[in-house]
């Protein structure tokens, strides 16, 4: 088939399937680990914070004593500057051109509040309580304060995503206290998501909202970890619906933008907490018939396999499912969990095969599905040098896998907290190419490099730009830069920090603060040196160390796949479901053949998916015939589903996965910043 016919078929299929441009801007992955699963008895909670443009600057909000009165409540759209005012430290004092943030309401203040680290969102407090966060689709969403255009008969929510986290870190030392407090406040004052985030969608004709609910992970110095979900409420019943589940002893859990808590007991207990009106709210809202146990996720979240956001677009169930499958199998490979397209087919948590260290958890948040059939470093989109990162946006005809760490990850945070030590690990930019530095609960030290930076203004004073520059420059030759330079430097720094902190933990407060800030400064300085070194070493597409001017050349498998030869005309290629058998042995790191069927074609009329059969082993043929000819345009007499399925099977054959569709077409707040999910 000629290329022109291929584009015609793609256009026909896309129009029929209702796909839209892929320019995805938000998404976070949150984790929680119970202390019995770790080497030192510490619990872990954290996240990769992914956003196209948010205020990522790191600071410490000091503890305070209060003389009664009320606490002002603000909404946070997370854009720069995320908040301007007084009472939270000099970092937030107004600068030239900055207007003071205006409160949207007030709640009673407490006598004293704890201090905590904060970046785009609150992170970790001086009592050893830490957070992760991941926004989720929900069936209920409250009105925002002052939104007169919203005429729905629903509660008004006062407390948004960031505010709930702030209140928990200000007032709680334990994860249980945190989930109980957030639940109590959400019931009393109502929860709303980050302004501008919710997107109106549809699931089998019923209204639902993307990014309207929140999932938090919490860990504390007792070694406990919890998962908390919250969404809108039902007028006359409750201002917000919420639930919390303790991570079972010795288990690991993760949230990937979909709720994960399942069946609830009839009453709250030591493992499950929730508002007592939850059952009545589900029935009054028409979400549950009252028969059998209430499954929280299946009741209060839209069915991922059929949720269109916005309505008329293709659902993206693999956006969450791939991350759940990948990390659960990484933690517990002995389970050999099969890939399931729907998030609710995975367990709430798994027991890791071995006790975990903080370095293992760092590895979880750096993971790129290496060694699996979804390996981000493999395939034509990884390029000749195996970059795990994908461009977002572009054509309307396909998807890419959703990684755990992606190019627009602003930072990664891991609360590492238990009876022996309480600290958080903070990596600026995407953790795959960054270094985690420690933030101890006993310290407030943040270097100026981590407290500085703006996405639209390059600066060598900023840690973010140091890590961003190196990560972006690596795309020229990711294979060599990662293996020879960046990954070894990361491991060397993590080893050095682990060794130094053994001594530092026994030092006095002044010396300890100097050490913590000094580590940050030295890491950033070394990364700027790394950037200069990489420019020199890989200048002009060459490798100039140890000898100047060596060309790495294209890998043989890549040259063969694209038909590289003596014809100097531009080369055009067709998709193939697998590499030819003759090339498999030449692929760096090996090749894992697809073994799971994936949903490939969405029929909006029936709200069903079609699946393509798996390709036969070695289906790519030899190097002279890389792919079979693509089928011609479907006749009008051929039923839509059959024609489309046959074409998709030839084009994709079950190996395209993840998310490539933009999760929203409209944003509900003009001028709003970018958001975390």
N, C-alpha and C positions, 0 to 999 in steps of 0.2 A: 504494500500500500504506500502511496505517496504521502509525504508530510502534510500536504494540504488536506487530504482526506482525514488524517488523524485529528487535526484541529477541528474539522467539521464535526466529527463524532464526539469529541470532547465537549464541544459547545452544546450539542443536542442532549448529551447525558447530563451535563451540569444544569441546564435549564429544567430538565425533567426532575432532577433530584433536588432542586432548590438550593444548591450550594451557593456560597457567597465568598467574596474575597477574604483571603486569610491574612489578617493583620492583627494577630492576637497580642494584647498588651499587658495582661495581668495573669497572675497565677502563683500560688504558694504551696509548698509541701511541708507539712508539720509532722513531727515525730514525738513519741512518748515511750519511755523505757522504765520499767519498774526496777527498783534497786536490787532485787534478788537476782536479776539477770546480768549484773555487772561485777567487774573485778573488785571494786572497792566498796560495794554496797550503795553507791550513788544512783539516784534516779536521773534520767535525762529527759529534757523537753526542749524543743527548738524548731527551727524552720529555715528554709530558704525563702527569702523575701524577694519576690519577683515583681518588677514594675518597670514600665518604660521611662517614667520620670517622676520621682518622688524625692522628698528631702531626706537623704540617708545619713546626714551628719550625726555623729555619736556624741552624747553628752551624759552627764550624771545629774539627775534632779535631786537636790539635797533633801534630807528629812526636815520636818518642820513641827513646831508646836503651834497650836491654834487656840484662840480664845473664843470658843463657841462660834456662833454665827453660821453662815451658810457657805457651801462650796459652789463656786460658779461652774457651770457645765458648758462645754464647747463642742462643736462638731468639727471633725478633722477630715479635710479632703486630701491631706498628705502632701500637697504640692509645696514648693519652696516659697517662703519659709513656713513650716508646718504650724507654727504657733508663735505669736508675738505678744509679750506682756511681761508682768512682774510677778514675783513670788515663786518662780520655778528655777531661779538661777540666772546669772548674768548672760548666759548663752542665749536666752530668749528675749533679752531687752531689745527694744525697737532700734533699728538702724535706719539710716537715711532712706526714705521712700517706703518704709514699712508702717502699715496701720496696725493699731492694737486689735487683737482678736476680740470679737464681741460674744459674750455668753448668750446661750439660747435658753437658759433656765438655771435653777439652783436646787441643791439638795442639802440636807443638814450636814455640817462638817463634824469631824471627830476631833478629839483633843490633840492627837499627834499622828503624824504620818511618816512612813518609812521612806528612805531614799532609794532611788533606782536608776539603772542605766536605761537610756532611751535612744533609739535611732528613729527610723520612720515610725516605728511603733515602740511601746514600752517593752523592755527585755527581761530584766532581772533585778531583784531588789537586795538591800543590804541584810536581809534575813535568810537569803538563799532560796527564794521563790522565783521560778523562771517560767517563761511562756513560749509557746509557739502558736501560730494562727493560720487558718486556711478558710477562706470564704466559700460558702456552699449555696447551691440552689435551694429554694424553699417554697412551700405552698402558701405561706402567710408572710406578709410584710406590713409593718405599721406605717403611718403617716410620719413625715418629718415635721418638726416644730415649725409653725408659721407657713406651712405649704397650703395656701388657700385654694390652689388649683386641684388638689387631691380631694375629691368629694366622696370617696369610699367611706362606708360605715365601718371603720376599723379604728383601733386605739392610736393615739399619738405616742410615738416613742421619743424619749428624751436622751437616752444614753446610747452612743454609737460604739462602733467596734473598738476604737482606741480608748475611749473614755472608760469602758468596762475594764480594760486591761490596766489602765492607770489606777482606778479605784481599788482593784484587787491588790496591786503591788504597794499602794499607799497604806492599806489597812490590814493586810494579811501576811502571816509568816509561813503558812502551810497551804498545800494545794487544796485540801478539803475546805479550809476556810475560804479560799479563793472561789471555788465553785459554788459554795453555799452563799457567799456574799453576792456574787454576780447573779445568781438565780433570784435571790431576794430582791435585789435592786431592779432587775429586769421585770419582775412581777409588779413592783410598786410604781416604777417610773416608765417602763416600756423601753424596749430595745429597737434601734434602727441601725442598718448597716452604714458603711462609709458613704457619705453623700455622693450621689452621682453613680454609684455602683450598680444598683438593681436594674435589671433589664427584663422587661415584660416578655414572657414566653408562653408556650402552650404545650400541654401534654395530653394527647388524645382528646382534644377539644376543651380541656380544662385549663384555666389560667394558673400560671406559676411564674416565679421570678428567679432569674439567675443572680447569683451573688447577693441574695437577700438574707441569707442566714450566715451564722458564724460557727466555726469549730475552733476551740482553743485546746491546746495541750499544756499541762502544768506539771511541774516537778518541784519537790521541796527537800529540805535538809533532813527529813525523816526517811528519805528514800522512797516516798510515794509518788506515783504519777497518775494523773487523771485526764480524761477527755471530757470536754464540755461543749454542748450544742445549744444554740439559742436562735430564735426567729421571732416573727411577729406574733400578735395575739388575736383574740376573738372578743369583740365588744360585749361587755356584760359578763364575761367569763374570766378572762385574765389578760393583762396588758402584753404579756409575752409568754411563749411556751419555751421551756428549757429542760434539759436533761444532762446528767453527768454520770459517767461510769469510771470506776477505778480500774486502772490497768491491772489485770490479774498478776499474782505473784510470779516473778520470773519471766514476764512477757514483754513483747515489743508491739507497739501499735503505730499506725500512721494514718494521716488524713490527706487526701489529694483532691480537695475541692468538692467532696461529696460527704454527707453525713455517714458515719459508720456504726453508730449505736443501734442495736437491734431490738429484740423483744424486751419489754419491761415487766417487772413484777407488779403485783397489784398494789403494793405499798413501797415507799422508799425504804432502803435498808443500807447496810454498810457498804455495799458494792454499787448501788444505784441511788441517785438522788434526782428528784424532779418535782415540779409543782403539782400539787394534788388535783388541780383542775385540768390536768393534761388530758384525761380521758373524756371529760365533758367537752373540752375545747375541740377535740378531734371529731366528736360526734356532731356538735353544733355546726362546725365548719363543713360537714359533709365529707370528711376525709376517712372516716372509720365507722363501720356498722356496729361496733361494740361486741362482735362475735370473736371469741378467741383472744389470745394475748395481743396487746398493742405493739406492733413493730415500729419503733420510732422512725427509722429512715424511710421505710416504705409508706408510712403514713404522712409524714410532714415534709418529705422531699419528693420532687417529681421523679417519675420513672426515668432513669438515665437513658435507657435504650430508646425512649420515645420523646424525650424532652427537646423541643425546638426553641432555640433562643437566639434571635427573636423568632416568633411564629413564622413558619414557612421555610426555615433553614434546616439543614441536616443536623440531627442529634450527634453528639460527640462523646459517646460512652467510654471510648478508649482513652480519653483525656485523663480520667481518674484510674481506670482499670489497669492500664499499663504500669503506672507507678506503684499501685498496690501490689500487683503481681511481682514486679521486679524487686522491690525492697523486702517483701515477705520471703521470697525465695532466696534472697541474699542473706537474710538473717537466719533462715531455717531451711537450707537446701535439702535436708533429708526428707522434708515433707513432699518435695516435688509437686508443689501446687500447680495444677494445670491452669493455663490462661483462660480466664472467663471475661467475656466482654462487658459484663455488668458488675459494677462495684459491689452491689449488695450480695453477690455470690461468694465474696471472700469473708473470712472470719474477722471478728473485731480485732483480734490480736493473735500473735503466734509466739511460741517459746523458742528463742534462739538456740541453735545447736551447741553454741559455746558461750561462756560468759563473755560479756562485751567490755571493751575498754573505751575510753573517750576517742582513741584513734580509730577504733572500729566505727563509731558513730559518725566521725568525720568522713570516713569512707562511704558510709551510707549516703550522706548528703553530697558527695562528689560523684556518685555512681552514674555511669552512662550505659548500663545494661551490657557491659563487656562480657563476652563469652556466651551470650544468648543469641537467639535468632533475631532479636531486636537491637543488637549492638549498634549504638549510634556512631561508632567509628568505622562502620562498614557500609558498602554500597556506593553507588554513584554520587549520591548527595553528600557523602563525606569527602568527596574529592580524592585526588590521588594520594593525599597525605593524611587521610583519616581524621578530619576534624569531627568532634562529637556534636558540634553546634550547628544549628540550622537557621537560615533566614526565616523570618516570619512575615507573612504577607506575600502577595504575588498572584499566581494563577488560580483559577477557580476550579481546577480539575483534580485536586488531590490533597493528601494530608502528609504530615511528617510526624514522627514519634514525639511525644511530650517527655522531655528529659526531666530528671530530678533537679539538676543544676543546668541553667541555661544562660545565654549571653546576657540577658537583662536581669539576672539575679543581682539585686542591689547589695545584699549582704547575706551571710548565713550566721545563725546564732544557735548555740547549744548550751543550755543550762546543765551543768555537771555538778549535782548538789546532793549531799548526803551527810551522814554523821561525821565523816572524816574531813571533808572539805566542801566549800561552797564557792563555786566560780562559774563563769560563763566563758565560752569560747566564741570569739567574734572574728569572722573572715569578711573583709571588705570585698565587694564584687563577687563574681561567681566562685564558689569554693573549689571547683575543679582546678583552677589555676591561681589559687590564693592561699595565704597562710592564716591559720587560726591563732589569734593572740588572746591571752587570758585577761578576763575582767573579774577580779575577786570581789566577793561581797564585803570584805573588810577594807576595801580601797575605793577611792573616787577618781583615781588617776586616769585621765584621758588625754593623750597627746594632741597637740593642735592639728596634726596631720589628719587624725581621724575625726576631728570636730570641724573640718573644713571641706568644702566642695560643693559644686553646683553642676548639674548635668549639661548646662549650656555655656560653661565657661571653663576651659582647660586651665589647669594650674598645677605646677610642680610642687606646690605646697600641700597638695591633697593626696591622702592615701588612696582614695577611690580612683583617682586618675592614674596613679602608679600601677595599680592592679588592672585597671581597664586597658591601659596602653599595652601591657605585656600580653594580656589575653587576646586582644584584637590583633596585635602583630603576629601572634602565633598562627593565625589563620593562613599565613603565607606558606608555612611548612609545619603543620601541627605535629606530625609524626616525629620529626627530628627535634624540634624545639621542646616538645613535652618530654620525650625520653632522655635526651641528652642534657637538657638545661633546666627546664622549669620544674618538672616533677622531682628530680633529685634535690633541687634547691628547697622545694617545699618540705620534703622529708627531712632534710638536714636541719631546717629551721624548727620543725616540730620536735625533733630529737633534742636540739639545743634548748628549746624552751622547757621541755619536760625535765631535762637534767638541771637546768638553772632553778626551776621552781622548787626543787627539793630543798635547796638551801634557803631560797627567798622566803618560803613559807614560815621559817623560824625567825625572820628578822623583825625589827621594830617597825612601827607604822610608817615613819618617815622614810626609812630605807626601802620598805616594801613598795610604797607609792613610787619612789624613784625608779625601782626596778621595773614595775609594771609599765610606767610611761616610757621608760628607756627601751623596753622590748618593742613597743609599738614604733618608736622612732627608728630603731635599728632595722626593723623589718622593712619599713617603708624606704629607708635609704638604700637598703640592699636591692629592693625591687626597682628603684630608679636606675641603679647601677646595672641591674639585669636588663632593663629596657635598652640602655645604651649599648650594652654588650650584644644583644640580639640584633640590633640594627647593623652593627659592624659584622657580626658573624654570618648573617644571612643576607647581606646586601646584594642587590641585583640578581636575586634568585640563585645565588651561589652559596657555598659553605666555605667560609674563609678562615676556619680554624680546624686543624693546626696549620693547614697550608692554604694560602689565598687562591681563590678562583676555581675550586672544585665544584662541578655541577652535580647536584643529586640526581637529576634526570627523573623521568616518569617511571613509576614501578612497572615491571613487565606486565602484570595482570591488568593494570589500567590501560597501558598502551594497546594490549591485545583487545581489551573490551571495546575501546573506541575505534578500533581499526587503524591504528597508527601504522603508517607505511611510507612508501615512496611517492604517493600521490599527495601533492602539496595543496590541493584544494581544501576548503573548510570541510571538517568531518561532521557528519550527522549520524546519530545513532537512534536505535529503537529500544524500548524497554524490554527487559528479559526478566523472568521470575527468579532465575538463579544464574550464577556464573556458570559458564561452560565447565564440564567436568575436567577438561584438560587444564583449567586455570586455577581450580580450587586449591591445589597445593601451593600455589604461588602467593596467595593472599596473606598479607601480614597478619599474624595472630590467628590464622585459621578461619574457617567458615562453619557456621552452624545453619543447617538447612531448616526451613520453616516446618513446624510440626503442628501448629494451631490454626484452625480456620478463623477467619475474621469477618465481621460484618462489612460488606463492601458497598451495597447499594440500598439506599433508603427510599421506600415508596411512601410518600406522604399521604396518598389516598387511603392506604390500608394501615398505615403506621406500622409497617413491618420492614425487616431487613432481609436482604438476599445475601447468601454466602457463596463464595467461590470455592471450588475444590482445590486442594493443595497440589502444587506442581510435582511431577514425578522427579525422582532424583536424577541429576544430570540433565535436566530438561533444557538447559541452555545450549546444548549442541556443541560443535567444535568452534574454533576461533574464526572460521571463515563464514559461519552462519550463526550470528549471535542470538537471533530471535526469529521465531516464525513470523510470516507476514501477518499484519493486523487485519482483522475482518473488515469488510466494507460496511458502509452505512446501512443501518437497519431499515428494512422496508416498512412502510406505514401499515402493512398488513400483519406484521409481526407484533404480537402483544408487547407492550412497553417493558414489562418486567423481564421477559425472556430475552428480548433484544439487548436491553441494557446490561443484564447480567452477563450475557455472553461476551459483550464488548469489555466490560470491566474485568472479567476473568482473564482475558487476554492481556489487558493493559496492566493490571495490578497483580493478579494471581496471589492475592492474600498476603503481600509483603509490605503494603503501605499501611501505617498505623499511626495512631496518635491524634494530634489536633493540628489542623491547618485552617480551620474556619474561624473567622473572627467571632468572638462570643457575643458581640453586640454590634448593632448597626447605629444605634442612637445612644446618646448619653443624656440622662435626665436633668443634668444641671449644666447650664451654659457656663463655660469658663472654668469648669472643675479641673483639678489636677489629675494626674495618673493615680491608679489605685493598686493596692495589694490585694491578692486573692489567696 
